[in-house]
Amino acid sequence: MEKYKEIEKSIIKKFRKDIWSKFVKAVAEYELINENDNVMVCISGGKDSFLLAKCIEELQKHGKFPFKAHYVLMNPGYDEESLNTIKNNAKILNVNLEIFDSNIFDVISNVDDSPCYLCARMRRGFLYNRAKELGCNKIALGHHFNDVIETSLLSLFYSSEVKTMMPKLHSTNFEGLELIRPLYLVKEDDIISWKNYNELSFINCACPLTNGCSLIDDGTSKRKEMKELIKRMQKRNKNVDNNIFTALNNVNLNCVLGYNKDEKKYSFLDEYDK
């Protein structure tokens, strides 16, 4: 059996409970992919986006309705070794990779203030424009369960707000485009297990400015800090990650001081005496 077929089989057999079932649940529960959608699957070169590609391929083959998908790599200026690694992995995984170039790394190399923030904004712009060119109505990203809870803690500790990474979002600048995150319920440890089981090796981050960056706001240390915090807490309570996620689905508005909706702020005092 060819290697890519073994990899595909592992997703729906060995990792059915931890990856495939959670992927399918997220797609159905959050209504992420519908009949006749045209989805641009963003490939970064890492384990998450390549797993996402294989899951969406499987859904195309055996799902209940037809939809289109483009598997797209935006090359921001990767070095030759990194780009060859990505191309080789696409070949191993039998992913029909569409590559287009940008000059993002050249631009951010001349920026001293918040290069990661600028890089993230430019990436979004290039990807949204490409999706429009391809006639896509949805852009799929490889963010997973751990990204969700880490982002939630980052917002709480560093942005002074209770806010999470949503499973889908309408684009505010590109009408008719929607961003979706089909790996929303899949845990990173299970993605790592899938990678190791299939003896795969992916790039982590090929950014020329930093090593292993996660491209968040003002640096690389804060998300790592959240990862370490959650791992420490799990030593005392193994379900702490699930509890954080459940809390985001279980906000009791009767017991919060205030909240924001549609750029309007509300206080518990607004209805306190009613």
TIPA-421890 format. One record per residue (C-alpha): residue number from 1; residue in three letters; chain; x, y, z. Coordinates in steps of 0.2 Angstrom, whole numbers, plus 5000, padded with zeros to 4 digits. Layout:
BEGIN
{rec NUM 'ala' 'A' {X Y Z}};
...
//
This chain:
BEGIN
{rec 1 'met' 'A' {5000 5000 5000}};
{rec 2 'glu' 'A' {5007 5017 4995}};
{rec 3 'lys' 'A' {5012 5028 5010}};
{rec 4 'tyr' 'A' {4998 5041 5008}};
{rec 5 'lys' 'A' {4985 5028 5008}};
{rec 6 'glu' 'A' {4992 5021 5024}};
{rec 7 'ile' 'A' {4991 5039 5031}};
{rec 8 'glu' 'A' {4973 5042 5026}};
{rec 9 'lys' 'A' {4969 5025 5033}};
{rec 10 'ser' 'A' {4977 5030 5050}};
{rec 11 'ile' 'A' {4965 5045 5051}};
{rec 12 'ile' 'A' {4949 5036 5050}};
{rec 13 'lys' 'A' {4955 5020 5058}};
{rec 14 'lys' 'A' {4968 5022 5072}};
{rec 15 'phe' 'A' {4964 5040 5075}};
{rec 16 'arg' 'A' {4946 5039 5072}};
{rec 17 'lys' 'A' {4940 5044 5090}};
{rec 18 'asp' 'A' {4953 5057 5093}};
{rec 19 'ile' 'A' {4955 5065 5076}};
{rec 20 'trp' 'A' {4942 5060 5063}};
{rec 21 'ser' 'A' {4927 5060 5074}};
{rec 22 'lys' 'A' {4931 5077 5082}};
{rec 23 'phe' 'A' {4934 5084 5064}};
{rec 24 'val' 'A' {4917 5078 5058}};
{rec 25 'lys' 'A' {4909 5084 5074}};
{rec 26 'ala' 'A' {4916 5101 5072}};
{rec 27 'val' 'A' {4911 5102 5054}};
{rec 28 'ala' 'A' {4893 5097 5058}};
{rec 29 'glu' 'A' {4890 5106 5075}};
{rec 30 'tyr' 'A' {4897 5123 5069}};
{rec 31 'glu' 'A' {4890 5121 5051}};
{rec 32 'leu' 'A' {4908 5124 5044}};
{rec 33 'ile' 'A' {4906 5116 5027}};
{rec 34 'asn' 'A' {4890 5115 5017}};
{rec 35 'glu' 'A' {4884 5108 5000}};
{rec 36 'asn' 'A' {4893 5116 4985}};
{rec 37 'asp' 'A' {4905 5126 4996}};
{rec 38 'asn' 'A' {4921 5131 4988}};
{rec 39 'val' 'A' {4935 5130 5001}};
{rec 40 'met' 'A' {4952 5136 5001}};
{rec 41 'val' 'A' {4962 5126 5013}};
{rec 42 'cys' 'A' {4977 5136 5019}};
{rec 43 'ile' 'A' {4993 5125 5020}};
{rec 44 'ser' 'A' {5007 5133 5030}};
{rec 45 'gly' 'A' {5019 5118 5029}};
{rec 46 'gly' 'A' {5016 5112 5047}};
{rec 47 'lys' 'A' {5008 5097 5054}};
{rec 48 'asp' 'A' {4991 5105 5058}};
{rec 49 'ser' 'A' {4987 5112 5040}};
{rec 50 'phe' 'A' {4993 5096 5032}};
{rec 51 'leu' 'A' {4982 5085 5043}};
{rec 52 'leu' 'A' {4968 5097 5039}};
{rec 53 'ala' 'A' {4970 5095 5021}};
{rec 54 'lys' 'A' {4969 5076 5023}};
{rec 55 'cys' 'A' {4953 5077 5033}};
{rec 56 'ile' 'A' {4945 5088 5021}};
{rec 57 'glu' 'A' {4950 5077 5006}};
{rec 58 'glu' 'A' {4942 5062 5016}};
{rec 59 'leu' 'A' {4926 5072 5018}};
{rec 60 'gln' 'A' {4926 5076 5000}};
{rec 61 'lys' 'A' {4928 5058 4995}};
{rec 62 'his' 'A' {4915 5050 5008}};
{rec 63 'gly' 'A' {4905 5065 5014}};
{rec 64 'lys' 'A' {4886 5066 5012}};
{rec 65 'phe' 'A' {4887 5081 5000}};
{rec 66 'pro' 'A' {4898 5088 4986}};
{rec 67 'phe' 'A' {4910 5103 4989}};
{rec 68 'lys' 'A' {4926 5110 4981}};
{rec 69 'ala' 'A' {4943 5112 4989}};
{rec 70 'his' 'A' {4959 5121 4984}};
{rec 71 'tyr' 'A' {4975 5116 4994}};
{rec 72 'val' 'A' {4985 5132 4994}};
{rec 73 'leu' 'A' {5002 5137 5000}};
{rec 74 'met' 'A' {5006 5156 5001}};
{rec 75 'asn' 'A' {5025 5156 5000}};
{rec 76 'pro' 'A' {5030 5172 5010}};
{rec 77 'gly' 'A' {5048 5169 5005}};
{rec 78 'tyr' 'A' {5053 5152 5013}};
{rec 79 'asp' 'A' {5071 5147 5011}};
{rec 80 'glu' 'A' {5074 5133 4998}};
{rec 81 'glu' 'A' {5076 5120 5011}};
{rec 82 'ser' 'A' {5059 5124 5020}};
{rec 83 'leu' 'A' {5050 5125 5003}};
{rec 84 'asn' 'A' {5057 5109 4997}};
{rec 85 'thr' 'A' {5052 5100 5013}};
{rec 86 'ile' 'A' {5034 5107 5011}};
{rec 87 'lys' 'A' {5034 5101 4993}};
{rec 88 'asn' 'A' {5040 5084 4998}};
{rec 89 'asn' 'A' {5027 5082 5011}};
{rec 90 'ala' 'A' {5014 5087 4999}};
{rec 91 'lys' 'A' {5020 5073 4988}};
{rec 92 'ile' 'A' {5021 5060 5002}};
{rec 93 'leu' 'A' {5003 5065 5008}};
{rec 94 'asn' 'A' {4997 5066 4990}};
{rec 95 'val' 'A' {4990 5083 4992}};
{rec 96 'asn' 'A' {4988 5093 4976}};
{rec 97 'leu' 'A' {4997 5109 4982}};
{rec 98 'glu' 'A' {4994 5125 4973}};
{rec 99 'ile' 'A' {5008 5138 4977}};
{rec 100 'phe' 'A' {5009 5156 4975}};
{rec 101 'asp' 'A' {5022 5168 4980}};
{rec 102 'ser' 'A' {5022 5184 4991}};
{rec 103 'asn' 'A' {5036 5196 4997}};
{rec 104 'ile' 'A' {5031 5196 5015}};
{rec 105 'phe' 'A' {5047 5191 5023}};
{rec 106 'asp' 'A' {5056 5204 5013}};
{rec 107 'val' 'A' {5044 5217 5019}};
{rec 108 'ile' 'A' {5045 5212 5038}};
{rec 109 'ser' 'A' {5064 5211 5038}};
{rec 110 'asn' 'A' {5064 5230 5037}};
{rec 111 'val' 'A' {5052 5232 5051}};
{rec 112 'asp' 'A' {5058 5235 5069}};
{rec 113 'asp' 'A' {5041 5237 5077}};
{rec 114 'ser' 'A' {5029 5222 5079}};
{rec 115 'pro' 'A' {5035 5212 5063}};
{rec 116 'cys' 'A' {5024 5197 5069}};
{rec 117 'tyr' 'A' {5009 5208 5069}};
{rec 118 'leu' 'A' {5012 5215 5052}};
{rec 119 'cys' 'A' {5016 5198 5045}};
{rec 120 'ala' 'A' {5000 5191 5051}};
{rec 121 'arg' 'A' {4990 5205 5043}};
{rec 122 'met' 'A' {4999 5204 5027}};
{rec 123 'arg' 'A' {4996 5185 5026}};
{rec 124 'arg' 'A' {4978 5187 5029}};
{rec 125 'gly' 'A' {4977 5200 5015}};
{rec 126 'phe' 'A' {4986 5189 5002}};
{rec 127 'leu' 'A' {4976 5174 5007}};
{rec 128 'tyr' 'A' {4959 5182 5006}};
{rec 129 'asn' 'A' {4963 5190 4989}};
{rec 130 'arg' 'A' {4969 5173 4983}};
{rec 131 'ala' 'A' {4953 5165 4989}};
{rec 132 'lys' 'A' {4943 5178 4979}};
{rec 133 'glu' 'A' {4953 5174 4964}};
{rec 134 'leu' 'A' {4949 5156 4965}};
{rec 135 'gly' 'A' {4930 5159 4968}};
{rec 136 'cys' 'A' {4931 5152 4985}};
{rec 137 'asn' 'A' {4918 5157 4998}};
{rec 138 'lys' 'A' {4927 5149 5013}};
{rec 139 'ile' 'A' {4945 5149 5020}};
{rec 140 'ala' 'A' {4950 5134 5031}};
{rec 141 'leu' 'A' {4964 5136 5044}};
{rec 142 'gly' 'A' {4972 5123 5054}};
{rec 143 'his' 'A' {4969 5130 5071}};
{rec 144 'his' 'A' {4965 5116 5084}};
{rec 145 'phe' 'A' {4958 5114 5101}};
{rec 146 'asn' 'A' {4974 5120 5110}};
{rec 147 'asp' 'A' {4975 5136 5100}};
{rec 148 'val' 'A' {4957 5140 5106}};
{rec 149 'ile' 'A' {4960 5138 5124}};
{rec 150 'glu' 'A' {4977 5146 5124}};
{rec 151 'thr' 'A' {4970 5161 5114}};
{rec 152 'ser' 'A' {4956 5163 5127}};
{rec 153 'leu' 'A' {4969 5164 5141}};
{rec 154 'leu' 'A' {4980 5176 5132}};
{rec 155 'ser' 'A' {4965 5187 5130}};
{rec 156 'leu' 'A' {4960 5186 5148}};
{rec 157 'phe' 'A' {4978 5189 5155}};
{rec 158 'tyr' 'A' {4985 5201 5142}};
{rec 159 'ser' 'A' {4970 5210 5134}};
{rec 160 'ser' 'A' {4959 5211 5149}};
{rec 161 'glu' 'A' {4944 5203 5140}};
{rec 162 'val' 'A' {4935 5187 5140}};
{rec 163 'lys' 'A' {4937 5182 5121}};
{rec 164 'thr' 'A' {4940 5166 5112}};
{rec 165 'met' 'A' {4945 5160 5094}};
{rec 166 'met' 'A' {4929 5157 5085}};
{rec 167 'pro' 'A' {4926 5141 5074}};
{rec 168 'lys' 'A' {4920 5152 5060}};
{rec 169 'leu' 'A' {4920 5171 5056}};
{rec 170 'his' 'A' {4913 5182 5042}};
{rec 171 'ser' 'A' {4926 5192 5034}};
{rec 172 'thr' 'A' {4924 5211 5038}};
{rec 173 'asn' 'A' {4934 5217 5023}};
{rec 174 'phe' 'A' {4930 5204 5009}};
{rec 175 'glu' 'A' {4912 5202 5007}};
{rec 176 'gly' 'A' {4906 5184 5004}};
{rec 177 'leu' 'A' {4921 5176 5012}};
{rec 178 'glu' 'A' {4920 5166 5028}};
{rec 179 'leu' 'A' {4935 5159 5039}};
{rec 180 'ile' 'A' {4933 5142 5046}};
{rec 181 'arg' 'A' {4943 5131 5058}};
{rec 182 'pro' 'A' {4938 5112 5056}};
{rec 183 'leu' 'A' {4951 5106 5068}};
{rec 184 'tyr' 'A' {4943 5116 5082}};
{rec 185 'leu' 'A' {4939 5101 5093}};
{rec 186 'val' 'A' {4955 5091 5089}};
{rec 187 'lys' 'A' {4969 5092 5102}};
{rec 188 'glu' 'A' {4987 5095 5098}};
{rec 189 'asp' 'A' {4994 5080 5107}};
{rec 190 'asp' 'A' {4983 5069 5095}};
{rec 191 'ile' 'A' {4990 5078 5080}};
{rec 192 'ile' 'A' {5007 5075 5086}};
{rec 193 'ser' 'A' {5003 5056 5089}};
{rec 194 'trp' 'A' {4997 5055 5071}};
{rec 195 'lys' 'A' {5012 5063 5064}};
{rec 196 'asn' 'A' {5024 5052 5074}};
{rec 197 'tyr' 'A' {5014 5036 5070}};
{rec 198 'asn' 'A' {5016 5040 5052}};
{rec 199 'glu' 'A' {5034 5045 5054}};
{rec 200 'leu' 'A' {5031 5062 5046}};
{rec 201 'ser' 'A' {5042 5077 5048}};
{rec 202 'phe' 'A' {5035 5095 5045}};
{rec 203 'ile' 'A' {5042 5112 5047}};
{rec 204 'asn' 'A' {5038 5122 5063}};
{rec 205 'cys' 'A' {5041 5140 5058}};
{rec 206 'ala' 'A' {5052 5146 5043}};
{rec 207 'cys' 'A' {5052 5164 5049}};
{rec 208 'pro' 'A' {5069 5172 5046}};
{rec 209 'leu' 'A' {5067 5184 5061}};
{rec 210 'thr' 'A' {5063 5171 5075}};
{rec 211 'asn' 'A' {5064 5152 5079}};
{rec 212 'gly' 'A' {5048 5143 5081}};
{rec 213 'cys' 'A' {5037 5158 5081}};
{rec 214 'ser' 'A' {5019 5157 5083}};
{rec 215 'leu' 'A' {5016 5174 5075}};
{rec 216 'ile' 'A' {5006 5182 5089}};
{rec 217 'asp' 'A' {5005 5200 5093}};
{rec 218 'asp' 'A' {5021 5206 5102}};
{rec 219 'gly' 'A' {5031 5191 5103}};
{rec 220 'thr' 'A' {5033 5172 5104}};
{rec 221 'ser' 'A' {5034 5169 5123}};
{rec 222 'lys' 'A' {5016 5173 5128}};
{rec 223 'arg' 'A' {5008 5158 5119}};
{rec 224 'lys' 'A' {5022 5146 5126}};
{rec 225 'glu' 'A' {5018 5153 5143}};
{rec 226 'met' 'A' {5000 5148 5141}};
{rec 227 'lys' 'A' {5005 5131 5135}};
{rec 228 'glu' 'A' {5016 5128 5150}};
{rec 229 'leu' 'A' {5003 5135 5162}};
{rec 230 'ile' 'A' {4990 5123 5156}};
{rec 231 'lys' 'A' {5002 5108 5157}};
{rec 232 'arg' 'A' {5006 5113 5175}};
{rec 233 'met' 'A' {4988 5114 5179}};
{rec 234 'gln' 'A' {4984 5097 5171}};
{rec 235 'lys' 'A' {4996 5089 5183}};
{rec 236 'arg' 'A' {4983 5093 5197}};
{rec 237 'asn' 'A' {4967 5092 5186}};
{rec 238 'lys' 'A' {4969 5082 5170}};
{rec 239 'asn' 'A' {4953 5089 5163}};
{rec 240 'val' 'A' {4958 5108 5165}};
{rec 241 'asp' 'A' {4959 5110 5146}};
{rec 242 'asn' 'A' {4942 5103 5143}};
{rec 243 'asn' 'A' {4935 5113 5158}};
{rec 244 'ile' 'A' {4942 5129 5150}};
{rec 245 'phe' 'A' {4934 5125 5133}};
{rec 246 'thr' 'A' {4917 5121 5142}};
{rec 247 'ala' 'A' {4917 5137 5151}};
{rec 248 'leu' 'A' {4918 5146 5135}};
{rec 249 'asn' 'A' {4901 5137 5130}};
{rec 250 'asn' 'A' {4894 5140 5147}};
{rec 251 'val' 'A' {4895 5159 5151}};
{rec 252 'asn' 'A' {4882 5164 5164}};
{rec 253 'leu' 'A' {4877 5182 5159}};
{rec 254 'asn' 'A' {4868 5184 5176}};
{rec 255 'cys' 'A' {4885 5183 5185}};
{rec 256 'val' 'A' {4897 5194 5175}};
{rec 257 'leu' 'A' {4900 5213 5178}};
{rec 258 'gly' 'A' {4898 5218 5160}};
{rec 259 'tyr' 'A' {4900 5212 5142}};
{rec 260 'asn' 'A' {4902 5220 5124}};
{rec 261 'lys' 'A' {4891 5216 5109}};
{rec 262 'asp' 'A' {4891 5224 5092}};
{rec 263 'glu' 'A' {4903 5238 5099}};
{rec 264 'lys' 'A' {4891 5242 5113}};
{rec 265 'lys' 'A' {4895 5240 5131}};
{rec 266 'tyr' 'A' {4882 5233 5144}};
{rec 267 'ser' 'A' {4883 5233 5163}};
{rec 268 'phe' 'A' {4875 5221 5175}};
{rec 269 'leu' 'A' {4867 5237 5182}};
{rec 270 'asp' 'A' {4857 5240 5167}};
{rec 271 'glu' 'A' {4844 5227 5172}};
{rec 272 'tyr' 'A' {4849 5225 5191}};
{rec 273 'asp' 'A' {4832 5233 5197}};
{rec 274 'lys' 'A' {4821 5227 5184}};
//
